[in-house]
Amino acid sequence: YLFVGSMLQVFGIQQVAATKAAVLVQCTTIIVPLLESLLYRKKISKRLWSACSTALFGVLLLTLDRPGALLSLFSGTGWEGGSLEGMESGDIFIICATFFYSMHVVRLSRFAAQTKPLKLARYKSGTELAAATIVVSTVLLLASLSPDGGNGGGYGALGAEIEEYFTQLRNLPSLSSPSPVLFGIMWNGALATALTTY
């Protein structure tokens, strides 16, 4: 759930502002209690319903770009060309990511009570590593087989983007290391993942 949520968020923040994405992702605080209620028959108090409704209204006010979008949402006239007026495809990616993040929180709360913290962290990191390796390798393989050589849409363009990322990372002028990619992996692994988990 966490890996898919992260991947969808990466696609989303390519199309919307990071601040807007951050506000949308905070909808996990609204979705988690609802999911717990649906999946585990956990009773939601009136106070929590009120808090979730207020938070949802606030998120709508902060994220819908056009002034009339909120009214058109409630009146049912806001759908144009299959998408909600005032929402972009990046918003949809972020909202989908939020659902996956919420499922991660709900499932994690169940596993956390049954598993030692370091073991759980090891499973989480290992699963994310395996999933990322499979996705990136598959995209690069499909891109290499793409007839447009990465210049068109689809896997070719995404594969070209991944290759360009690694090329730029290797050629960063601020790093004198012969392998900046390795340095980046170690930095993310040791500080952004291991230290924060600890």
Disulfide bonds with the S-S distance in Angstrom:
none
